[in-house]
Amino acid sequence: MLLLRRLAGAGRRRGPAARGLASGAPREAADAVVVGAGVVGLAVARALAMAGREVVVVEAAPSFGTGTSSRNSEVIHAGIYYPPRSLKVRTRPPPLLPLPTLAEFSAPAEPLVASLCVRGKEMLYKYCAERGVAHKQLGKLIIATGAAETGKLDMLLRNAKENGVNDLQLMEGAQAMEMEPELRCLRALLSPSTGIVDSHSFMLSLLALLFILIVSVMQADAENLGTTISYNTAVIGGHVGNEGLELHICESKELQNHTAGSHVTPQLVLLPKVLINSAGLSAVPLAKRFHGLDQAFVPNPHYARGCYFTLSQAKSPFSHLIYPLPEDGGMGVHVTIDLNGLVRFGPDVEWLDGGEDHVSCFLNRFDYSVNPNRCSVFYPVVRKYFPNLKDGSLEPGYSGIRPKLSGPGQPPSDFVIQGQDIHGIPGLVNLFGIESPGLTSSLAIAEHIVSRYL
Ligand SMILES: Cc1cc2nc3c(=O)[nH]c(=O)nc-3n(C[C@H](O)[C@H](O)[C@H](O)COP(=O)(O)OP(=O)(O)OC[C@H]3O[C@@H](n4cnc5c(N)ncnc54)[C@H](O)[C@@H]3O)c2cc1C
């Protein structure tokens, strides 16, 4: 494990050699530790490094972005749906306050100060343009296919304006179908600022910038540990108390034969000044293993798988992204197009059992299989707006799992970004429920954390 090897030679040991839950494991001081090298963890690590912090990124998988960050629609969202009061940032502790549902979108809202999605979209477009990350501002049509749905487009339009998204155009079905001849709808809302991004290239670029920062920090101070990314390294828990933060770490391979409930012994204890829990699907299970953190601040996790089916025909029938109205737990089975022109439909919503085996979560042992039979649900849903979809043209694609904080039938919950102001622990920032639009918001989340908590 790179981290163990590097730290062993760094001479930065601190505190007693053995204590409490992690007795016997070497203890090492660190400046800032980010758990998880997904798109959010990488964006935060880069922002921390740019702010002059020494950052250690600890990632359980053998590479970056193998979790939700590589299993999504790769859409740069405009910021249309999210309730204006939310900012997709919760600044109050649980119990989680329900956010307005789609039906309540017309309720008067407080003025929007800043939305992480809207801000993130701007930052992401600028970042991609400056760094040559592949992206395309395709635009999207949100469509109403039934008479009962048309009023909801008005609600979405009002909501978007509250969020500072002022470029939407409401149009009759005929105009939308002129733009997209294969489409069938009664009315549509065009969002010109929605786009797509190559999420892998984006993460590679964040990583490349981190490496530039690593080299410059190490050249400036050869004794300095600098920024480090340690793959195959799992955080298995921690301790938060008066003496600061303790992070219990071991090689991921040590967890391979673990069975639910069995004890895992840390091989290293890191003592960071700043700890960002950006473990995606595992962020809640990990926080449940932070002894000393008041568990009233740790929400219950919910997981919802979303499967994609790809269209076998070579030429895309659409030039815009096509979205039906949102459904419980997701945004509706929509059409996305990747940068190679491949069309995919999805994701649907399939609620999963939470499971209490935290260690399996850390190793990302979720079931990502796509049941080919689910296509029988996709055909009728997609044909509502794409009637020419041919039998046999959908092929199983991939799936992603949403790290949710609300369950079936409950109103959508906000992003939860908790720092000392909420849970009272200096240096600890927990990121919970970073589902969509987490990719779009990643740079803004990082900016928010650095400006608010450093
Ligand atoms: C189906 C689907 C579609 C989506 N579509 C979009 C979209 O179009 N646009 C958009 O903006 N957003 C979208 N999202 C949301 C977006 O993908 C996520 O918000 C984003 O990828 C979250 O990134 P992350 O870094 O928080 O999490 P992740 O990418 O999951 O990264 C977390 C990392 O932590 C590591 N880890 C976990 N536990 C441990 C541990 N104990 N120790 C060390 N490392 C650990 C994991 O291995 C993983 O690499 C979608 C999500 C889903 C599920």
The ligand as an SDF file (V2000), in Angstrom:
LIG
                    3D

 53 58  0  0  0  0  0  0  0  0999 V2000
  -27.7860    6.3120  -12.3570 C   0  0  0  0  0  0  0  0  0  0  0  0
  -27.1530    7.6400  -12.0520 C   0  0  0  0  0  0  0  0  0  0  0  0
  -27.1670    8.6680  -12.9840 C   0  0  0  0  0  0  0  0  0  0  0  0
  -26.6010    9.9050  -12.6980 C   0  0  0  0  0  0  0  0  0  0  0  0
  -26.5630   10.8730  -13.6570 N   0  0  0  0  0  0  0  0  0  0  0  0
  -25.9720   12.0490  -13.3870 C   0  0  0  0  0  0  0  0  0  0  0  0
  -25.8920   13.0520  -14.3720 C   0  0  0  0  0  0  0  0  0  0  0  0
  -26.2730   12.8460  -15.5250 O   0  0  0  0  0  0  0  0  0  0  0  0
  -25.3650   14.2480  -14.0420 N   0  0  0  0  0  0  0  0  0  0  0  0
  -24.9240   14.5110  -12.7850 C   0  0  0  0  0  0  0  0  0  0  0  0
  -24.5100   15.6520  -12.5180 O   0  0  0  0  0  0  0  0  0  0  0  0
  -24.9120   13.5550  -11.8340 N   0  0  0  0  0  0  0  0  0  0  0  0
  -25.4210   12.3450  -12.1130 C   0  0  0  0  0  0  0  0  0  0  0  0
  -25.4230   11.3560  -11.1640 N   0  0  0  0  0  0  0  0  0  0  0  0
  -24.8090   11.6260   -9.8740 C   0  0  0  0  0  0  0  0  0  0  0  0
  -23.2740   11.5270   -9.9130 C   0  0  0  0  0  0  0  0  0  0  0  0
  -22.8650   10.4140  -10.6610 O   0  0  0  0  0  0  0  0  0  0  0  0
  -22.7480   11.4150   -8.4800 C   0  0  0  0  0  0  0  0  0  0  0  0
  -23.3190   12.4480   -7.7120 O   0  0  0  0  0  0  0  0  0  0  0  0
  -21.2380   11.5230   -8.3960 C   0  0  0  0  0  0  0  0  0  0  0  0
  -20.6130   10.6470   -9.2770 O   0  0  0  0  0  0  0  0  0  0  0  0
  -20.8110   11.2280   -6.9760 C   0  0  0  0  0  0  0  0  0  0  0  0
  -19.4210   11.2450   -6.9040 O   0  0  0  0  0  0  0  0  0  0  0  0
  -18.6990   10.8670   -5.5570 P   0  0  0  0  0  0  0  0  0  0  0  0
  -17.2680   11.1840   -5.7170 O   0  0  0  0  0  0  0  0  0  0  0  0
  -19.4420   11.5060   -4.4300 O   0  0  0  0  0  0  0  0  0  0  0  0
  -18.9930    9.3080   -5.3570 O   0  0  0  0  0  0  0  0  0  0  0  0
  -18.3080    8.0230   -6.0470 P   0  0  0  0  0  0  0  0  0  0  0  0
  -18.0460    8.2300   -7.4630 O   0  0  0  0  0  0  0  0  0  0  0  0
  -19.1530    6.8590   -5.6810 O   0  0  0  0  0  0  0  0  0  0  0  0
  -16.9200    7.9180   -5.3190 O   0  0  0  0  0  0  0  0  0  0  0  0
  -16.7870    7.4550   -3.9820 C   0  0  0  0  0  0  0  0  0  0  0  0
  -15.4640    6.7320   -3.8840 C   0  0  0  0  0  0  0  0  0  0  0  0
  -15.2190    6.3840   -2.5230 O   0  0  0  0  0  0  0  0  0  0  0  0
  -14.5740    5.1340   -2.4960 C   0  0  0  0  0  0  0  0  0  0  0  0
  -14.7900    4.5550   -1.1660 N   0  0  0  0  0  0  0  0  0  0  0  0
  -15.9690    4.1030   -0.6570 C   0  0  0  0  0  0  0  0  0  0  0  0
  -15.7740    3.6760    0.5990 N   0  0  0  0  0  0  0  0  0  0  0  0
  -14.4730    3.8520    0.8860 C   0  0  0  0  0  0  0  0  0  0  0  0
  -13.6850    3.5940    2.0500 C   0  0  0  0  0  0  0  0  0  0  0  0
  -14.2340    3.0970    3.1740 N   0  0  0  0  0  0  0  0  0  0  0  0
  -12.3630    3.8790    2.0070 N   0  0  0  0  0  0  0  0  0  0  0  0
  -11.8080    4.4070    0.8830 C   0  0  0  0  0  0  0  0  0  0  0  0
  -12.5140    4.6750   -0.2590 N   0  0  0  0  0  0  0  0  0  0  0  0
  -13.8320    4.4090   -0.2360 C   0  0  0  0  0  0  0  0  0  0  0  0
  -15.2620    4.3520   -3.6010 C   0  0  0  0  0  0  0  0  0  0  0  0
  -14.4430    3.2600   -4.0330 O   0  0  0  0  0  0  0  0  0  0  0  0
  -15.4390    5.4140   -4.6620 C   0  0  0  0  0  0  0  0  0  0  0  0
  -14.3730    5.4590   -5.5800 O   0  0  0  0  0  0  0  0  0  0  0  0
  -25.9950   10.1170  -11.4200 C   0  0  0  0  0  0  0  0  0  0  0  0
  -25.9670    9.0800  -10.4870 C   0  0  0  0  0  0  0  0  0  0  0  0
  -26.5330    7.8540  -10.7920 C   0  0  0  0  0  0  0  0  0  0  0  0
  -26.4840    6.7340   -9.7870 C   0  0  0  0  0  0  0  0  0  0  0  0
  1  2  1  0
  2  3  1  0
  2 52  2  0
  3  4  2  0
  4  5  1  0
  4 50  1  0
  5  6  2  0
  6  7  1  0
  6 13  1  0
  7  8  2  0
  7  9  1  0
  9 10  1  0
 10 11  2  0
 10 12  1  0
 12 13  2  0
 13 14  1  0
 14 15  1  0
 14 50  1  0
 15 16  1  0
 16 17  1  0
 16 18  1  0
 18 19  1  0
 18 20  1  0
 20 21  1  0
 20 22  1  0
 22 23  1  0
 23 24  1  0
 24 25  2  0
 24 26  1  0
 24 27  1  0
 27 28  1  0
 28 29  2  0
 28 30  1  0
 28 31  1  0
 31 32  1  0
 32 33  1  0
 33 34  1  0
 33 48  1  0
 34 35  1  0
 35 36  1  0
 35 46  1  0
 36 37  1  0
 36 45  1  0
 37 38  2  0
 38 39  1  0
 39 40  1  0
 39 45  2  0
 40 41  1  0
 40 42  2  0
 42 43  1  0
 43 44  2  0
 44 45  1  0
 46 47  1  0
 46 48  1  0
 48 49  1  0
 50 51  2  0
 51 52  1  0
 52 53  1  0
M  END
$$$$
